[in-house]
Amino acid sequence: MGYRVVFEYETESSAMSDVYNCADEQAAMQMFKELREQLIMAIDPTRCEVVDEPDLYGMTDREQGCYGFVRIDKD
């Protein structure tokens, strides 16, 4: 069984979407943590609605029209 880490965000000035395949849960969790930090740097979480679960981190800033998420899916 493999793991897939899905990452997507969109702000006024940039957007990114990518999928990373990981061989095991530990690698997927490490990638999840790194991408979560990138998302927090791209979008200020203090202005957003935030979902913070063990395998999903997402944020939405309805006022600015920005959003982003990173999640882990099992294959």
C-alpha positions in Angstrom: 0.0 0.0 0.0 1.3 3.4 -0.9 0.4 6.9 0.1 -0.3 10.0 -2.0 0.1 13.6 -0.7 -2.1 16.1 -2.5 -1.2 19.8 -2.3 -3.1 22.7 -3.8 -3.4 26.5 -3.1 -4.4 29.6 -4.9 -3.8 33.2 -3.8 -4.2 36.5 -5.7 -0.6 36.3 -7.0 0.2 32.6 -7.2 -1.2 29.1 -7.5 0.2 25.5 -7.2 -1.2 22.0 -7.5 0.8 18.8 -7.2 0.6 15.2 -6.1 3.4 13.3 -4.4 3.6 9.5 -4.2 5.2 8.1 -1.1 6.1 4.5 -0.4 5.2 4.5 3.3 3.3 6.4 5.9 6.4 8.0 7.5 7.5 9.5 4.2 3.9 10.7 3.5 3.7 12.4 7.0 7.1 14.1 6.4 5.9 15.4 3.0 2.6 16.5 4.6 4.4 18.5 7.3 6.7 20.2 4.8 3.8 21.1 2.5 1.7 22.3 5.4 4.5 24.8 6.3 4.7 26.0 2.7 0.9 26.6 2.8 1.1 28.6 6.0 3.9 30.7 4.4 1.8 31.3 1.3 -1.5 32.1 3.1 -1.8 33.8 6.5 -3.8 31.3 8.6 -4.8 34.0 11.1 -7.2 35.4 8.5 -8.7 32.1 7.5 -11.1 29.3 8.3 -8.7 26.5 9.1 -9.3 22.7 9.1 -6.5 20.9 11.0 -6.9 17.1 11.0 -4.2 14.4 11.2 -4.4 13.8 7.4 -5.9 17.1 6.1 -4.8 20.7 6.6 -6.9 23.3 4.8 -7.5 27.0 4.9 -10.0 29.4 3.2 -9.9 33.2 3.2 -13.2 34.1 1.8 -12.6 37.8 1.9 -9.4 37.6 -0.2 -10.6 34.6 -2.3 -7.6 32.5 -1.3 -7.6 28.8 -0.3 -5.2 25.9 0.1 -5.0 22.4 1.4 -2.7 19.4 1.8 -4.0 15.9 2.4 -2.8 12.3 2.6 -4.7 9.6 0.6 -4.0 5.9 0.9 -3.7 4.0 -2.4 
